[in-house]
């Protein structure tokens, strides 16, 4: 299987709820998101068009970019942990892509040393 990974970065501020630590305070990150796609190659021998995939990711994270994530739905109600943000990116991205393409994983990094990866259950794709 051939997999294609597209990366994109965005800036945002966040503060964690119900957390007893420094991340409860308003702070910022340069988030880095990576989405890995797979599909049967098309007639032009591509799994996915890089430009199209980059556009989908950019559109997905646009509401978060340069925002206070706690004010963006659904994070005005749910805790804006990296785990929740990563899963939300996956769900939102899934709505944008054609059925012929599968998202193998979405990874969200807060910095160079910490990241979260969501991999959907193959049965649910």
Buried (B, 14 or more C-beta within 10 A) or exposed (E): EEEBEBEBEBEBBBBBEEEEEEBEEEEEBEBBBBBBBBBEEEEEEEBBEEEBBBBBBBEBBEBBBEBBBBEBEEBEEBBBBBEBBBBBBBBBBBEBBEEEBBBBBBBBBBEEEEBBBBEBEEEEE
